[in-house]
Amino acid sequence: MKGVRKDFLLFNGIRSRILQTFVALGTIVVFIRLAIQEFDPVVLLTSFHGYYSTLSLLAIFFTFIYFNYYEHDLTEDIRERYDEQLRAVR
């Protein structure tokens, strides 16, 4: 197929929206815990480190699942619909 190729950025948008939500919620939870109880700075840093490490591992895990099981089918479906639209226009 001739023409300009563009990257398929749906996954990037979904991933960034989910990560933004998790980062905001995790930060809010840590601040609420700080407001309720007194923590020393080491406990605060350990909490942030644990939260963001877990978040990173989950993001890597779900990215692996997405690209191995869903990306190919989704791009094939989009390509087929695009080809149908091109045939309809001609």
A tleap script that builds the chain and sets N, CA, C and O, in Angstrom:
source leaprc.protein.ff14SB
mol = sequence {
  NMET LYS GLY VAL ARG LYS ASP PHE LEU LEU
  PHE ASN GLY ILE ARG SER ARG ILE LEU GLN
  THR PHE VAL ALA LEU GLY THR ILE VAL VAL
  PHE ILE ARG LEU ALA ILE GLN GLU PHE ASP
  PRO VAL VAL LEU LEU THR SER PHE HIE GLY
  TYR TYR SER THR LEU SER LEU LEU ALA ILE
  PHE PHE THR PHE ILE TYR PHE ASN TYR TYR
  GLU HIE ASP LEU THR GLU ASP ILE ARG GLU
  ARG TYR ASP GLU GLN LEU ARG ALA VAL CARG
}
set mol.1.N position { 0.848 -1.163 0.000 }
set mol.1.CA position { 0.000 0.000 0.000 }
set mol.1.C position { 0.903 1.238 0.000 }
set mol.1.O position { 1.810 1.355 0.824 }
set mol.2.N position { 0.649 2.142 -0.915 }
set mol.2.CA position { 1.449 3.352 -1.016 }
set mol.2.C position { 0.857 4.442 -0.142 }
set mol.2.O position { -0.326 4.416 0.198 }
set mol.3.N position { 1.689 5.388 0.210 }
set mol.3.CA position { 1.216 6.515 1.003 }
set mol.3.C position { 2.071 6.724 2.231 }
set mol.3.O position { 3.017 5.982 2.496 }
set mol.4.N position { 1.720 7.733 2.958 }
set mol.4.CA position { 2.456 8.077 4.168 }
set mol.4.C position { 2.044 7.121 5.277 }
set mol.4.O position { 0.859 6.861 5.487 }
set mol.5.N position { 3.035 6.606 5.978 }
set mol.5.CA position { 2.746 5.719 7.109 }
set mol.5.C position { 2.819 6.510 8.395 }
set mol.5.O position { 3.713 7.335 8.584 }
set mol.6.N position { 1.879 6.253 9.271 }
set mol.6.CA position { 1.884 6.878 10.599 }
set mol.6.C position { 1.944 5.781 11.645 }
set mol.6.O position { 1.431 4.680 11.447 }
set mol.7.N position { 2.565 6.098 12.735 }
set mol.7.CA position { 2.599 5.143 13.839 }
set mol.7.C position { 1.216 5.015 14.441 }
set mol.7.O position { 0.454 5.979 14.505 }
set mol.8.N position { 0.906 3.805 14.883 }
set mol.8.CA position { -0.367 3.541 15.543 }
set mol.8.C position { -0.184 3.839 17.028 }
set mol.8.O position { 0.472 3.069 17.730 }
set mol.9.N position { -0.751 4.940 17.519 }
set mol.9.CA position { -0.448 5.432 18.859 }
set mol.9.C position { -1.552 5.194 19.881 }
set mol.9.O position { -1.535 5.798 20.954 }
set mol.10.N position { -2.512 4.324 19.568 }
set mol.10.CA position { -3.602 4.076 20.514 }
set mol.10.C position { -3.076 3.522 21.831 }
set mol.10.O position { -3.478 3.980 22.901 }
set mol.11.N position { -2.176 2.537 21.764 }
set mol.11.CA position { -1.659 1.937 22.986 }
set mol.11.C position { -0.897 2.958 23.817 }
set mol.11.O position { -1.016 2.977 25.042 }
set mol.12.N position { -0.115 3.805 23.158 }
set mol.12.CA position { 0.641 4.821 23.901 }
set mol.12.C position { -0.296 5.749 24.663 }
set mol.12.O position { -0.006 6.120 25.800 }
set mol.13.N position { -1.406 6.125 24.054 }
set mol.13.CA position { -2.377 6.991 24.728 }
set mol.13.C position { -3.035 6.304 25.906 }
set mol.13.O position { -3.186 6.895 26.976 }
set mol.14.N position { -3.427 5.053 25.708 }
set mol.14.CA position { -4.060 4.299 26.799 }
set mol.14.C position { -3.079 4.128 27.954 }
set mol.14.O position { -3.428 4.337 29.116 }
set mol.15.N position { -1.845 3.743 27.619 }
set mol.15.CA position { -0.839 3.512 28.658 }
set mol.15.C position { -0.535 4.788 29.437 }
set mol.15.O position { -0.436 4.753 30.663 }
set mol.16.N position { -0.388 5.906 28.743 }
set mol.16.CA position { -0.064 7.143 29.450 }
set mol.16.C position { -1.218 7.584 30.344 }
set mol.16.O position { -0.985 8.076 31.448 }
set mol.17.N position { -2.463 7.417 29.887 }
set mol.17.CA position { -3.614 7.797 30.711 }
set mol.17.C position { -3.699 6.930 31.960 }
set mol.17.O position { -3.957 7.446 33.047 }
set mol.18.N position { -3.489 5.633 31.828 }
set mol.18.CA position { -3.547 4.733 32.982 }
set mol.18.C position { -2.411 5.035 33.956 }
set mol.18.O position { -2.630 5.077 35.167 }
set mol.19.N position { -1.197 5.247 33.436 }
set mol.19.CA position { -0.074 5.549 34.323 }
set mol.19.C position { -0.274 6.873 35.052 }
set mol.19.O position { 0.058 6.980 36.233 }
set mol.20.N position { -0.812 7.882 34.370 }
set mol.20.CA position { -1.080 9.164 35.030 }
set mol.20.C position { -2.075 8.981 36.166 }
set mol.20.O position { -1.917 9.558 37.242 }
set mol.21.N position { -3.100 8.174 35.917 }
set mol.21.CA position { -4.110 7.932 36.953 }
set mol.21.C position { -3.506 7.214 38.148 }
set mol.21.O position { -3.735 7.611 39.290 }
set mol.22.N position { -2.728 6.151 37.895 }
set mol.22.CA position { -2.126 5.405 38.993 }
set mol.22.C position { -1.128 6.245 39.778 }
set mol.22.O position { -1.074 6.156 41.005 }
set mol.23.N position { -0.347 7.050 39.091 }
set mol.23.CA position { 0.620 7.903 39.785 }
set mol.23.C position { -0.108 8.905 40.671 }
set mol.23.O position { 0.283 9.121 41.818 }
set mol.24.N position { -1.160 9.512 40.147 }
set mol.24.CA position { -1.911 10.482 40.950 }
set mol.24.C position { -2.567 9.818 42.153 }
set mol.24.O position { -2.487 10.336 43.268 }
set mol.25.N position { -3.215 8.677 41.938 }
set mol.25.CA position { -3.877 7.987 43.051 }
set mol.25.C position { -2.876 7.501 44.096 }
set mol.25.O position { -3.130 7.608 45.296 }
set mol.26.N position { -1.757 6.974 43.653 }
set mol.26.CA position { -0.744 6.514 44.605 }
set mol.26.C position { -0.176 7.646 45.432 }
set mol.26.O position { 0.043 7.494 46.634 }
set mol.27.N position { 0.063 8.769 44.804 }
set mol.27.CA position { 0.577 9.929 45.531 }
set mol.27.C position { -0.454 10.434 46.538 }
set mol.27.O position { -0.102 10.793 47.662 }
set mol.28.N position { -1.716 10.463 46.138 }
set mol.28.CA position { -2.774 10.896 47.048 }
set mol.28.C position { -2.867 9.957 48.250 }
set mol.28.O position { -3.021 10.413 49.383 }
set mol.29.N position { -2.774 8.662 48.011 }
set mol.29.CA position { -2.842 7.694 49.113 }
set mol.29.C position { -1.688 7.903 50.087 }
set mol.29.O position { -1.886 7.864 51.301 }
set mol.30.N position { -0.495 8.124 49.565 }
set mol.30.CA position { 0.663 8.346 50.443 }
set mol.30.C position { 0.475 9.630 51.254 }
set mol.30.O position { 0.782 9.657 52.445 }
set mol.31.N position { -0.024 10.684 50.624 }
set mol.31.CA position { -0.249 11.936 51.360 }
set mol.31.C position { -1.345 11.785 52.416 }
set mol.31.O position { -1.247 12.369 53.496 }
set mol.32.N position { -2.371 11.020 52.119 }
set mol.32.CA position { -3.423 10.778 53.120 }
set mol.32.C position { -2.848 10.004 54.303 }
set mol.32.O position { -3.156 10.303 55.457 }
set mol.33.N position { -2.012 9.011 54.011 }
set mol.33.CA position { -1.359 8.277 55.106 }
set mol.33.C position { -0.493 9.201 55.942 }
set mol.33.O position { -0.440 9.065 57.164 }
set mol.34.N position { 0.189 10.144 55.293 }
set mol.34.CA position { 1.009 11.097 56.032 }
set mol.34.C position { 0.158 12.011 56.902 }
set mol.34.O position { 0.545 12.358 58.018 }
set mol.35.N position { -0.998 12.398 56.387 }
set mol.35.CA position { -1.874 13.284 57.152 }
set mol.35.C position { -2.454 12.579 58.379 }
set mol.35.O position { -2.692 13.212 59.408 }
set mol.36.N position { -2.678 11.281 58.268 }
set mol.36.CA position { -3.285 10.531 59.371 }
set mol.36.C position { -2.252 10.158 60.428 }
set mol.36.O position { -2.522 10.236 61.627 }
set mol.37.N position { -1.069 9.753 59.977 }
set mol.37.CA position { -0.041 9.297 60.905 }
set mol.37.C position { 1.242 10.082 60.673 }
set mol.37.O position { 1.450 10.686 59.621 }
set mol.38.N position { 2.082 10.053 61.677 }
set mol.38.CA position { 3.388 10.681 61.527 }
set mol.38.C position { 4.388 9.627 61.043 }
set mol.38.O position { 4.491 8.540 61.612 }
set mol.39.N position { 5.115 9.971 59.991 }
set mol.39.CA position { 6.125 9.085 59.432 }
set mol.39.C position { 7.462 9.787 59.462 }
set mol.39.O position { 7.534 11.010 59.349 }
set mol.40.N position { 8.520 9.015 59.614 }
set mol.40.CA position { 9.826 9.627 59.433 }
set mol.40.C position { 10.167 9.601 57.931 }
set mol.40.O position { 9.556 8.834 57.187 }
set mol.41.N position { 11.097 10.394 57.485 }
set mol.41.CA position { 11.391 10.502 56.043 }
set mol.41.C position { 11.798 9.180 55.391 }
set mol.41.O position { 11.528 8.965 54.210 }
set mol.42.N position { 12.438 8.304 56.143 }
set mol.42.CA position { 12.854 7.020 55.572 }
set mol.42.C position { 11.635 6.181 55.197 }
set mol.42.O position { 11.617 5.548 54.142 }
set mol.43.N position { 10.627 6.175 56.048 }
set mol.43.CA position { 9.403 5.425 55.765 }
set mol.43.C position { 8.691 6.040 54.558 }
set mol.43.O position { 8.165 5.312 53.716 }
set mol.44.N position { 8.672 7.358 54.468 }
set mol.44.CA position { 8.054 8.033 53.330 }
set mol.44.C position { 8.755 7.649 52.032 }
set mol.44.O position { 8.091 7.289 51.060 }
set mol.45.N position { 10.069 7.718 51.999 }
set mol.45.CA position { 10.812 7.361 50.787 }
set mol.45.C position { 10.649 5.885 50.445 }
set mol.45.O position { 10.553 5.526 49.271 }
set mol.46.N position { 10.619 5.037 51.453 }
set mol.46.CA position { 10.407 3.612 51.214 }
set mol.46.C position { 9.024 3.361 50.628 }
set mol.46.O position { 8.873 2.527 49.736 }
set mol.47.N position { 8.018 4.072 51.118 }
set mol.47.CA position { 6.658 3.928 50.585 }
set mol.47.C position { 6.596 4.346 49.117 }
set mol.47.O position { 6.034 3.628 48.290 }
set mol.48.N position { 7.172 5.505 48.791 }
set mol.48.CA position { 7.186 5.962 47.401 }
set mol.48.C position { 7.950 4.979 46.515 }
set mol.48.O position { 7.498 4.634 45.424 }
set mol.49.N position { 9.104 4.534 46.992 }
set mol.49.CA position { 9.905 3.599 46.205 }
set mol.49.C position { 9.148 2.298 45.969 }
set mol.49.O position { 9.136 1.783 44.851 }
set mol.50.N position { 8.527 1.771 46.992 }
set mol.50.CA position { 7.756 0.534 46.847 }
set mol.50.C position { 6.581 0.694 45.901 }
set mol.50.O position { 6.314 -0.185 45.081 }
set mol.51.N position { 5.879 1.810 46.011 }
set mol.51.CA position { 4.720 2.045 45.152 }
set mol.51.C position { 5.139 2.163 43.695 }
set mol.51.O position { 4.555 1.511 42.829 }
set mol.52.N position { 6.149 2.990 43.414 }
set mol.52.CA position { 6.551 3.209 42.030 }
set mol.52.C position { 7.277 1.995 41.437 }
set mol.52.O position { 7.215 1.780 40.227 }
set mol.53.N position { 7.948 1.215 42.250 }
set mol.53.CA position { 8.545 -0.031 41.757 }
set mol.53.C position { 7.464 -1.013 41.339 }
set mol.53.O position { 7.548 -1.627 40.276 }
set mol.54.N position { 6.452 -1.155 42.180 }
set mol.54.CA position { 5.335 -2.038 41.853 }
set mol.54.C position { 4.596 -1.551 40.619 }
set mol.54.O position { 4.233 -2.348 39.754 }
set mol.55.N position { 4.372 -0.247 40.532 }
set mol.55.CA position { 3.705 0.331 39.368 }
set mol.55.C position { 4.505 0.060 38.099 }
set mol.55.O position { 3.929 -0.278 37.065 }
set mol.56.N position { 5.809 0.205 38.167 }
set mol.56.CA position { 6.656 -0.039 36.999 }
set mol.56.C position { 6.606 -1.505 36.573 }
set mol.56.O position { 6.504 -1.806 35.384 }
set mol.57.N position { 6.676 -2.407 37.535 }
set mol.57.CA position { 6.606 -3.827 37.203 }
set mol.57.C position { 5.274 -4.195 36.576 }
set mol.57.O position { 5.234 -4.963 35.615 }
set mol.58.N position { 4.181 -3.656 37.109 }
set mol.58.CA position { 2.863 -3.924 36.525 }
set mol.58.C position { 2.742 -3.344 35.117 }
set mol.58.O position { 2.164 -3.977 34.234 }
set mol.59.N position { 3.282 -2.149 34.904 }
set mol.59.CA position { 3.228 -1.540 33.572 }
set mol.59.C position { 4.011 -2.387 32.570 }
set mol.59.O position { 3.552 -2.595 31.447 }
set mol.60.N position { 5.172 -2.869 32.959 }
set mol.60.CA position { 5.966 -3.726 32.077 }
set mol.60.C position { 5.226 -5.031 31.793 }
set mol.60.O position { 5.198 -5.493 30.652 }
set mol.61.N position { 4.636 -5.619 32.809 }
set mol.61.CA position { 3.895 -6.873 32.657 }
set mol.61.C position { 2.715 -6.713 31.705 }
set mol.61.O position { 2.548 -7.519 30.790 }
set mol.62.N position { 1.896 -5.685 31.907 }
set mol.62.CA position { 0.723 -5.493 31.059 }
set mol.62.C position { 1.102 -5.041 29.651 }
set mol.62.O position { 0.381 -5.342 28.699 }
set mol.63.N position { 2.211 -4.330 29.499 }
set mol.63.CA position { 2.696 -3.989 28.163 }
set mol.63.C position { 3.109 -5.251 27.417 }
set mol.63.O position { 2.811 -5.402 26.232 }
set mol.64.N position { 3.788 -6.148 28.101 }
set mol.64.CA position { 4.173 -7.425 27.505 }
set mol.64.C position { 2.934 -8.200 27.055 }
set mol.64.O position { 2.896 -8.712 25.936 }
set mol.65.N position { 1.934 -8.289 27.913 }
set mol.65.CA position { 0.700 -8.998 27.559 }
set mol.65.C position { 0.022 -8.337 26.366 }
set mol.65.O position { -0.410 -9.027 25.443 }
set mol.66.N position { -0.075 -7.029 26.373 }
set mol.66.CA position { -0.745 -6.318 25.294 }
set mol.66.C position { -0.073 -6.575 23.957 }
set mol.66.O position { -0.737 -6.941 22.987 }
set mol.67.N position { 1.238 -6.387 23.899 }
set mol.67.CA position { 1.930 -6.537 22.623 }
set mol.67.C position { 1.973 -7.976 22.145 }
set mol.67.O position { 2.021 -8.208 20.937 }
set mol.68.N position { 1.959 -8.939 23.032 }
set mol.68.CA position { 2.006 -10.332 22.613 }
set mol.68.C position { 0.654 -10.915 22.251 }
set mol.68.O position { 0.590 -11.867 21.473 }
set mol.69.N position { -0.430 -10.375 22.791 }
set mol.69.CA position { -1.726 -10.995 22.565 }
set mol.69.C position { -2.744 -10.134 21.828 }
set mol.69.O position { -3.646 -10.681 21.193 }
set mol.70.N position { -2.637 -8.817 21.886 }
set mol.70.CA position { -3.690 -7.975 21.340 }
set mol.70.C position { -3.263 -7.066 20.193 }
set mol.70.O position { -4.082 -6.762 19.326 }
set mol.71.N position { -2.036 -6.632 20.161 }
set mol.71.CA position { -1.607 -5.635 19.189 }
set mol.71.C position { -1.773 -6.121 17.756 }
set mol.71.O position { -2.267 -5.378 16.907 }
set mol.72.N position { -1.372 -7.343 17.476 }
set mol.72.CA position { -1.449 -7.854 16.115 }
set mol.72.C position { -2.890 -7.911 15.616 }
set mol.72.O position { -3.179 -7.453 14.511 }
set mol.73.N position { -3.789 -8.463 16.413 }
set mol.73.CA position { -5.194 -8.557 16.002 }
set mol.73.C position { -5.814 -7.173 15.811 }
set mol.73.O position { -6.585 -6.959 14.875 }
set mol.74.N position { -5.483 -6.257 16.678 }
set mol.74.CA position { -6.037 -4.911 16.580 }
set mol.74.C position { -5.547 -4.212 15.320 }
set mol.74.O position { -6.340 -3.586 14.617 }
set mol.75.N position { -4.265 -4.307 15.024 }
set mol.75.CA position { -3.754 -3.651 13.822 }
set mol.75.C position { -4.285 -4.312 12.563 }
set mol.75.O position { -4.537 -3.624 11.573 }
set mol.76.N position { -4.463 -5.631 12.570 }
set mol.76.CA position { -5.046 -6.306 11.412 }
set mol.76.C position { -6.488 -5.862 11.185 }
set mol.76.O position { -6.897 -5.648 10.044 }
set mol.77.N position { -7.252 -5.724 12.253 }
set mol.77.CA position { -8.634 -5.262 12.145 }
set mol.77.C position { -8.693 -3.848 11.572 }
set mol.77.O position { -9.524 -3.565 10.709 }
set mol.78.N position { -7.827 -2.969 12.040 }
set mol.78.CA position { -7.793 -1.596 11.534 }
set mol.78.C position { -7.386 -1.587 10.064 }
set mol.78.O position { -7.961 -0.846 9.266 }
set mol.79.N position { -6.403 -2.401 9.701 }
set mol.79.CA position { -5.969 -2.470 8.306 }
set mol.79.C position { -7.084 -2.966 7.400 }
set mol.79.O position { -7.289 -2.419 6.316 }
set mol.80.N position { -7.812 -4.000 7.832 }
set mol.80.CA position { -8.926 -4.523 7.037 }
set mol.80.C position { -10.019 -3.475 6.856 }
set mol.80.O position { -10.547 -3.314 5.755 }
set mol.81.N position { -10.358 -2.772 7.913 }
set mol.81.CA position { -11.383 -1.729 7.791 }
set mol.81.C position { -10.922 -0.587 6.890 }
set mol.81.O position { -11.718 -0.014 6.145 }
set mol.82.N position { -9.644 -0.264 6.962 }
set mol.82.CA position { -9.102 0.787 6.097 }
set mol.82.C position { -9.176 0.354 4.633 }
set mol.82.O position { -9.553 1.139 3.763 }
set mol.83.N position { -8.809 -0.910 4.369 }
set mol.83.CA position { -8.897 -1.425 3.000 }
set mol.83.C position { -10.345 -1.416 2.504 }
set mol.83.O position { -10.594 -1.093 1.343 }
set mol.84.N position { -11.298 -1.765 3.368 }
set mol.84.CA position { -12.713 -1.718 2.985 }
set mol.84.C position { -13.144 -0.296 2.629 }
set mol.84.O position { -13.876 -0.075 1.665 }
set mol.85.N position { -12.676 0.654 3.424 }
set mol.85.CA position { -13.015 2.058 3.138 }
set mol.85.C position { -12.418 2.503 1.807 }
set mol.85.O position { -13.061 3.240 1.059 }
set mol.86.N position { -11.200 2.066 1.503 }
set mol.86.CA position { -10.591 2.421 0.229 }
set mol.86.C position { -11.362 1.819 -0.944 }
set mol.86.O position { -11.559 2.475 -1.967 }
set mol.87.N position { -11.798 0.565 -0.789 }
set mol.87.CA position { -12.594 -0.071 -1.851 }
set mol.87.C position { -13.931 0.613 -2.035 }
set mol.87.O position { -14.420 0.718 -3.159 }
set mol.88.N position { -14.533 1.079 -0.954 }
set mol.88.CA position { -15.831 1.757 -1.030 }
set mol.88.C position { -15.706 3.101 -1.735 }
set mol.88.O position { -16.625 3.514 -2.443 }
set mol.89.N position { -14.594 3.780 -1.552 }
set mol.89.CA position { -14.394 5.093 -2.165 }
set mol.89.C position { -14.163 4.950 -3.667 }
set mol.89.O position { -14.606 5.799 -4.439 }
set mol.90.N position { -13.491 3.910 -4.084 }
set mol.90.CA position { -13.165 3.708 -5.504 }
set mol.90.C position { -14.342 3.249 -6.230 }
set mol.90.O position { -14.273 3.023 -7.438 }
savepdb mol mol.pdb
quit
